[in-house]
Amino acid sequence: MKGITRSATVAAIAVLLTSISLVGSIAGAATSDGSAQAATPGSGDATYRIPPDQLSELFQHYSVSKISPPGPAPDFTLDDLSGSPQTLSDLKGDFVFLNFWNSECPPCRDEMPDMDTLWNATKNHRFTMLAVNVREPRAKVKKWIEHKDRNYTFPVLLDITGKVARMYGIQYFPTTYFINPQGDVVGGLVGPRAWNTTELVQFIRSLPDRSGETG
């Protein structure tokens, strides 16, 4: 399993790097159909920089493949479960946990309780979790997420056509990428993890909080 996961991660990152190289010089807003564009500065505090050694320690703990040098995350706009469009580039200034999943994937289901616990423990900081469901209809995803035995609260986006998953080189579920506050992809991994750990919670709580924001 470890060999398969490592190979899958390398393959996914290779596709992502190709996408980054194609969009890195493009500026502008994302299109509503999920077209690849370079993320552009938002209104958040994109000047905050995570100390490299702090990020390296986190990646080592989770066996995350580091992307070096980092490249701009291909931008996209996808609807959430309520039908509201959400754009990646609007999250500049946040550390973004970008997870691709499908409800028929047992490893995806296994890691979601930890994801939900992590989200609720850290959402007051400059951290955003995006769980992108791939190729399933809204009604099915909404029913599954909001089932009384789960009732997950982390943000879920719908990649119904699979276009964004292709942009990010997704071949296996779950696949997770990490995007820094400057909007660059800095690491990725394939396979589930125990996300609700002291190391990750402490890392996220070291990020700026949202208490001073007005909205």
N, C-alpha and C positions, 0 to 999 in steps of 0.2 A: 504493500500500500504506500509506503513512504517513497519508493522509487517512482510509482505512477504519479503521485501527487507532485513530486519535484519536477518531473517531465512536463506535466500539465501546466504547472506554474511557468516554466520556462517558455513553453509554446504560447501561452496566453500573453505573456509580457512581450514576446517577439512581435505578435500581431499588434499589440497596443503601441509599441514603439514605432511601428510603421505608420499607424494612424497619427501619432504625435508628430512625426516628421512631416506628414502631409498638411497638418493644420497649424503647426507652430507659428507660422508667419501671418495667419489670418486673424484679423481683429473684427469685433462686432458682436451683436447679440446672437443668441442661439435661435434657430428656426424651430417652429412648432412641430415639425415632422421628425425631429431628432437628428438633423443633419450635423455632421462633425464640423465644429468650429473651435478655434482656440478660446479658452476661457478669458474673459476680459475683466478688468477690475470692477468690483462692486463697491457698495458703500461701507462695507465692514472694515475693520482694522487689519488690512492685508499687510501692514508693515511688521506685525508681530512675527518673529522668527523662532521656531523651535530649536533649542540647542542641539547640534548634530549628535553629540554623545548620548543625550537623553533619548533621541529617536533610535539610535543604533542599539541601545540596551533593550528597548521595547521590541524592536524587530528581531533581535536575537532570541528573546524569550519566546516569541511566537513563530519562529522560523520563517519570518517574512523575507522574501527576496527583494533586496534593495534595488531600486532603479537609479542608476547613476550614469550620467548626470540626470537629474529629474527633468521631466518635460511637461508642457502645459496639458492639462487634462482635456481631452476632447469634450467640448461642451454639448449639452443636450437640454431639451425641454420635454418632460413627460408629465402626464396627469397623475395626481394622487388618487386615493380611493374615493374622494368626494368629487372628483372631476376637475379639480383646480390644477392648472399647469404650474410646474415647479422647474426652475432653471438652475443648473449646476453653478453657472458663473455668478449667480446672486449670492452664493455662499462664500465668496472670497472673504478671508478673515477668519474662517472656521477651519478646524481640522476635520476632514470629512472621511467617514467610514462608508465606503461604497461597496455594497454587497449585492451580488447577483444570485437569484434563487428561483426555485420552482416548487410548488406545493407537492409534487409527486416525488420529490427528492428526499429520502430519509435523512441523509446527513444535514440537509438544510433545516429540516424540522428539529433535528437534535440540538442544533446550536441556537435556535431562536429564543428559548427561555432565558438563556444567558444574555443574548442581545437585548432583550426587553428589560432585564434587570439593570444592565449596564446603562441603557438609555435613560431610564428613570433616575438613576443615581448621579448622572452627569449632565443632563440636558440644560442646566443653568450655566454651563461653561461654553466657551467658543468651540463646540463640538457638535457635529451633525452626523446622524446615522441615516443613510438612505438604503433601504432594502428594495432593490429593483426586481420585481417579478417579471419573468421572461415567458412570453407566448402563452399567457392564460387570460381568459376574459375577466373583466372587472367583477362581475357578479360572483364568480367562483372564488376569486382571490379575497374579496371582501367577506364572503361567508366564512372562508377558512380562517382568516386573520381574526375576525370578530366572534368566532365560536366561543361559547361560554367557558369551555375548558382552556381557552388560550387568552382571547381578548387582548392581543398585543397592542401596544401603544406607539411603537417606533414608527417613523414615517415610511410608508410603502408607496412606491411608484410603479407604474404599469408600462412595461415595454412590450406591448401586445404584438408588434410585428417582429421583434427581435433585432431591430436595427441598431439600437444602442449596444446590445450584447455583442453584436458583430464588431462594432467600433472598438470595443474593449477586448476583443480576442477571446470571448468566453467559449470554452469547449466543455467544461465540466462545472457542475454545481456542487456546493457553493464556491464562488470565487469572490475574493474581497480585495479591493484596492484602497490605498490610503493616499489622501490628497492633502498637501500642506496648506497653510493659510494664504500662501501666494498663488494657489491654484495649480500647483504642479503635482503630478503623480510621483510619489516617492517610494512606493513599495507595493507588493502584491503577493497573494498566496491563493492556493487552491485547497479546498477541503475545510471541514468544520474545525472550530477551536472552542475551548472553554473561555469565553470572552469576559465573564464576570470575575476577574482576578484582581487582587490587590494592586499588582503592577500596573495594569491598564487603568484602573480607577484613579490611582494616584497620578498617573501621567496626565490624564484628562483634567483632573482637578488642579493641575499645575498651570493649565491654560487660563487666559483671561476669562473672567466671568461676564455675564450679561447684565449685571445689576445696574450698571451706569447707562445702559442703552435706553433710548426712547423709541417708541414705534408708533 
